[in-house]
Amino acid sequence: MDHLTNEQKKQFVRKEFSKISKGNLTINHDEAVLLLERLDIDSNDNELSGLLHDADMNWDNSIDLDGIIFIVDHLSNRRNENSRVIYDEPDEVQLFNKVKQLLKKAKDLIDQGIVVSDEMFKQLQQQYGVPDHVLN
């Protein structure tokens, strides 16, 4: 599925995630690997394992849709680094949207009764690509 754009891959992931999760908000690591393999994601086992671990925000062997989308984005961006210029700093609108997504995710976790520790927030911050200087 290398011919798909990143947005098409995300649409595919959303559709397949919905099928696999059967109405749940998360899938387990094995299901996530199978989903990513359907996209022909070229990633070594160690890297994919690390990304899955990072996406497992509750440390309960489950990954939500945002986590899978993050992995697809990360691997697609890495693959495209040699074929196009990627700017290190997003513009103000992109930063605003990233902060908004980060805060929404943190609020969702809190609403579920999950305590968002400093470490978990840092991982979320990294997942959503929000630099430290933006929050200070």
N, C-alpha and C positions, 0 to 999 in steps of 0.2 A: 504494500500500500504506500510505497514511497512516492507515488504519483499524486497523492492527495495533498492538499494544502494543510497547513496547521489547523485552520478553522474546520476543515472537513474531517480531520482526524478527531478533533474535539467533539464534533457532532456525532461521529461514529462511537466514540467513547461514551457519550451521554446515553445513546440508544442502547448499547451493549451493557452498560452499567445497570440500567433500568431492568433489563432482562435478567441479568445475573443476580441482582440484589433482591428481586421479587418483592419490591415495595419497601425493603429495608433501606436505611440511610448509609449502610456500609457493606463492603465485601471483605472477605479475608485475604491474606497475602497470596495464597495459592490461586484464588480466583482473579486477583489483580494481575498476577503473572500471566495467566492464560489470556486475559483481556489484552494485555500489552503485546503478547505474542501474536495475537490476531492482527495487530497493526504492523507486524514485521519490524518491531523496534529492535534496532541493532545496538545492543548494549551487553557488555560482559556481565557475568553473574554477580561479581562483587559490586559493580556500580549500581546495578538494578536493585540488589539487596539493600544497599545503602539508601537509595532513593525511597524504597518501600518503607524502610525503617523510619526515615525522616517524615514520610507522609502519614505514618501511624501516630497521630498526635496524642491519642489517649493511651498509648502503649498497651493496647488490648488485642493485637493481631487483627485489627480491622482498619480499613482505609475508606474514607468517604470520597465522593465524586471530585471535590476540590483537590484532594491529594492526587488522584489519578490524572486530573487535568494538569496539575503542577508537573508531574513526571513527564507527561507527553510534551509540554512546553519546554522543559529543561532539555530533554533529549533531542527535540527538534531544533532548538536554538543551537545546541552544541554541534549538531550535524551541519547546520547552515553557516556556522562561523567562518568557514573557509570560502563560502560562495557569496557572502554579502557582508556589508559593514554593519556591525551591531554597536550602537552607541552605548557607552558605559552609563551615562546619566539620562534617565527618562526626563521628558519635559514636565512642566508643572501639572498639566492635566493628567498625565499618566501617573505621576506621583500621588495626586489627589485620589485617583481611582484605586491605586494600590493600597493607600492608607484606609480608604473607605472599605475595601474588601477585607483587609486585616481586622479592622474594628468590628465589622459585621461577623466575621468568623469567631472572634473572641467573645462577642456578645452571645452568639448562638451557643457556644460551649458553656458560658456562664448560665444561660437560660436552662441548659440541660442539667445544671447542678454540678458542673465540672469546675474545679478550682483551677484557674489558669495561673500556673506558677511563672516566675520570671523566666525559667528555662523554657517552658512551653511557649511563652510569649515570644522569646527570642527565636525559637524555631518557626513560629508562625510568621514573624517578621521576615525571616530569611525566605520562607516559602513564598510569601507574597512580594518579595523583592523590595522591601522598604528599608532604605539605608538608615543607619543609626542617627545621622545628623538631622534627618527629617523629624524625628520624634523628640529631639533634645531642644 
